[in-house]
Amino acid sequence: MLCFSGCDGRKSKAESLKDAVSQFKDSLEFIEYIPKEYAEMKTDTILSNGFSISIKTYTNMKKSVITKHTIDSILHIQHHRDWISEVKIKRKNQLLFNEKIDMAFFAKNNINILDSIPNAINTRVWLDDDTPIEKDSINLLTVFLNPEDDNFILYRIKIGNQGTYSLKKLETY
């Protein structure tokens, strides 16, 4: 008995099905934006030392940090949006401080946040209410966070009654 066999390189039905299922699983994605839409918060405060503070924090719709992880063969892609805080400080109706607090503000002050925490986003700016109110200055806090591993840097922004300010790193985790 003589038998000839040949192979033209085609896949078997089982191999083709396995490849198709694998490609389908690889194509499953869930994309999420955090926050989903534009958000804005505004705080206006008058302190007993005569300072009035206005902080408007809003979503930066153009800058985000992307994180990816797989759960049950579905790729989850999260876009963590950055935040910008516009801070205005007055005393006796005189504008002392008017700045956008973001990465550019820190870069202008020779601090590169991304050197310490890659993929960091600004979260917000708020009044440091743990520090006693001083006669001639106020203290604000801001946090830069890496959404991939939850590492963060906390900074204090101290603003004097002449509008001068200083930045101090408080914590890094």
Secondary structure by P-SEA (a helix, b strand, c coil): cbbbbbbcccccaaaaaaaaaaaaaaabbbbbbccccbbbbbbbbbccccbbbbbbbbbcccbbbbbbbbcccbbbbbbbbbbbbbbbbbccccccccccccaaaaaaacccccccccccccccccccccccccccbbbbbbbbbccccccbbbbbbbbcccccbbbbbcccc
